[in-house]
Amino acid sequence: MSEKLCPVCNKELVLEEAGYPMGSAFLKSDRIHVDIYSCPECHRVELFQANSDMVKCPKCGTLHSAKEECAICALNKALDGER
């Protein structure tokens, strides 16, 4: 994996959170997952498209973080009164 450097102070960025969900669970196409990095020197935060820790839901095919339940299936369960 390539080293990610801060564009401000050129220090190596630290991974803070992998596969963080962003966007709406209602709009499947607008939901993305990002890896959040921070700079230990200037505290700048950078987002990169997540490429690890992602799984495909076997039921609906939505790509989501392995740390969370599929948002589409969870929403469908809630709307069907299963929760």
Buried (B, 14 or more C-beta within 10 A) or exposed (E): EEEBBBEEEEEEBEEEBBBBBEBEBEEBEEBEBBBBBBBEEEEBEBEEEBEEBBBEBEEEEBBBBEEEEBBBBBBEEEEEEEE
